[in-house]
Amino acid sequence: MELSKQWLAIVASVFLLTGFSTAGKAFNDKAMVEISSGEFTRGCTRKYKEYECLPEALPVKKVFVSQFKIDKYPVTYRRYNELGLTH
């Protein structure tokens, strides 16, 4: 699978995980997944004619991303407060 599609699939799944239930269960909200390094295409390709590309999405270019980790699940209030971040 091309890296950009793999990266998009992983990021989309991270943001779409809303159907899980943690009621009465121990839940590891510190779980992370590792994203491989690689190149992807960034920017607006005007693939869909009904949408305008924002100026900051142009020009389309290849970008190299180093390996990184991202939370597997949406951040919980408990985890957010544990990190000492402010609203």
C-alpha positions as CSV (number, residue, x, y, z in Angstrom):
1,M,0.0,0.0,0.0
2,E,1.3,3.4,-0.9
3,L,2.4,5.4,2.2
4,S,0.0,8.3,1.7
5,K,-2.9,5.9,1.6
6,Q,-1.6,3.9,4.6
7,W,-1.0,7.2,6.5
8,L,-4.5,8.5,5.6
9,A,-6.1,5.2,6.7
10,I,-4.4,5.2,10.0
11,V,-5.1,8.8,10.8
12,A,-8.7,8.5,9.7
13,S,-9.2,5.4,11.9
14,V,-7.8,7.4,14.9
15,F,-10.3,10.2,14.4
16,L,-13.2,7.9,13.6
17,L,-13.0,5.6,16.7
18,T,-16.1,6.8,18.4
19,G,-18.0,3.6,18.6
20,F,-16.1,2.0,21.5
21,S,-17.5,1.7,25.0
22,T,-15.3,2.0,28.1
23,A,-18.1,1.8,30.7
24,G,-17.0,-0.5,33.5
25,K,-13.8,-1.6,31.6
26,A,-10.2,-0.8,32.1
27,F,-9.1,1.3,29.1
28,N,-5.6,2.0,28.0
29,D,-5.9,5.5,26.6
30,K,-2.1,5.8,26.5
31,A,-1.8,3.3,23.6
32,M,0.0,4.7,20.6
33,V,0.7,3.4,17.1
34,E,3.8,3.9,15.1
35,I,3.6,5.6,11.7
36,S,6.4,4.6,9.3
37,S,8.5,7.3,7.7
38,G,8.1,8.0,4.0
39,E,6.9,10.4,1.4
40,F,3.4,11.6,0.7
41,T,1.7,14.2,-1.5
42,R,0.5,17.2,0.4
43,G,-1.9,19.8,-1.0
44,C,-5.0,20.2,-3.0
45,T,-5.2,18.4,-6.3
46,R,-8.5,19.8,-7.5
47,K,-9.7,16.3,-8.0
48,Y,-13.2,17.4,-7.2
49,K,-14.3,20.3,-9.4
50,E,-17.0,21.4,-7.0
51,Y,-14.4,22.3,-4.4
52,E,-12.0,25.2,-4.5
53,C,-8.4,24.8,-3.3
54,L,-7.4,27.1,-0.5
55,P,-4.3,29.1,-1.2
56,E,-2.4,27.4,1.7
57,A,-3.0,24.0,0.0
58,L,-1.1,25.0,-3.1
59,P,1.1,24.1,-4.7
60,V,0.9,20.3,-4.4
61,K,4.2,18.8,-3.5
62,K,5.9,15.7,-2.1
63,V,6.8,15.9,1.6
64,F,8.9,13.5,3.5
65,V,7.7,12.7,7.1
66,S,10.0,11.1,9.7
67,Q,8.7,8.1,11.7
68,F,6.4,9.2,14.5
69,K,3.9,7.9,17.0
70,I,0.3,9.0,17.4
71,D,-2.4,8.3,20.0
72,K,-4.4,5.2,19.0
73,Y,-7.6,6.6,20.6
74,P,-9.0,10.1,21.0
75,V,-7.5,12.0,23.9
76,T,-9.6,11.6,27.1
77,Y,-10.2,14.3,29.6
78,R,-8.2,12.3,32.2
79,R,-5.2,12.0,29.9
80,Y,-5.4,15.7,28.8
81,N,-5.4,16.8,32.5
82,E,-2.6,14.3,33.3
83,L,-0.4,16.0,30.7
84,G,-0.9,19.3,32.5
85,L,-2.3,21.1,29.4
86,T,-4.6,24.1,29.8
87,H,-7.8,24.9,27.9
